[in-house]
Amino acid sequence: MKPLLIAFAFAVGAAAPAFAQHAGHGAPKAPAAAAATSEPADGEVRRIDKSRGTVLLRHGEIKSINMGAMTMSFKLKDPAMAGDLKEGDKVKFTVEQKGDDLIITSIRKAN
């Protein structure tokens, strides 16, 4: 009986980290203020849609929301933030999670 309990405990323990990585696409349910004050992530502007207030970025890891590198579209907190950006610009940005939305709270051209 004891070996069965040990095997069960091991199976449950091994499954927990895998589930945690996939729940909510890996994004933690952290307070928005903590995400907004985090270290900026690096990205490259691929497309800007000023009418929708979105920007498509190819980005590296975003530590504040536990997201790996990928290309995806983000909403801008203020559409005017895209004012002087153009496709191909290297940028530094911060992201805040509000519900299922990821919102860029700051974005600037990288040096």
N, C-alpha and C positions, 0 to 999 in steps of 0.2 A: 504494500500500500504506500509506503514512504517513497519508493522510486517513482510511483505514479504521480504523487503530489509534487515532487521536485520537477518532474517533466512538465506538468501543467503550469507551475509557477514560472519556469523558464520560457515556455511558449507564450504566456501572457506578457511577460516582461519584454520579450523580443519583439512582439507585435506593437507595443505602445509607442516606441520611437518612430516606427514607420507610419503609424496612424497620425502622429503629431505633425509630421512633415507634410502630409497631404491635406489635412483639415484646413479649409479656407485658403487653399493654394499656398500654404506655407506662411501666410501672413499672420502675425500674432495679433491678438485683440488688445493692442496697447492704446493708452489714451492718445488722442490726437496731438496734444501739446508735446508729448515726448517725441513723437515722430517729426514734428515740425522743427524741433530744435536740434535734430541729429546732424551728423556729419553729411555734407553734400555728396551725392553720387555723381559719377562721370557718365556722360552720354554724348551722342551725336544726333543732331536733328536730321530726320529722314524726310519728314513732311509736316507742313503746318496747315491747319484748317481754321482760319480766323473766324469764319462764319459759325463754326461749332465750338470754338474756344478750346481746340484740342491740338496736341502736338504728338507726332509719332517719333519716338526716340529709340535708337539702338543704345542700350545702356549696359554698364557693368553691374556688379552686385549692388543692391540697395539694402544695406545692413539694417536700417531703421524698420523695414517691413519684412525682413528675412526673405528677400527675393533674389534669385540668381540672375545672371546676365541673360538678356533676351532683347527682342524688339517688340515694342507695344505702344499703344496710344494712351495718352494721359489727358485728363481734363486739366485746364489751367484755372487756378483760383480766380484770376482776373484775365480775361482774354487780351487785355492790353499788354500783358507780359510778353507776348509774342512779337511785339512791335518791331524790334530791330534784329530779330533772329531770321536766319535763312537756312535753307537746306544745306547740309554739310558742316554747319557750325558745330564745334566742340563746345559742350556746355557742362556746367556744374548745376545740380538742382536738388531740391529737397521735396519729399513727398509726404502727404498726410493721408491716412486711410479714414474714410467716412463711410461706414457701412460697407457696401461692395465696391465703392468708387475709390480710385486712387487719384488724388488731386495734387498737382504740382503747386507748392506754396511759394517757391522761389526758383528762379532760373536765371542764369547769367552766362555769358560767353566765358569759356575757360581761357586762361592766359597762355 
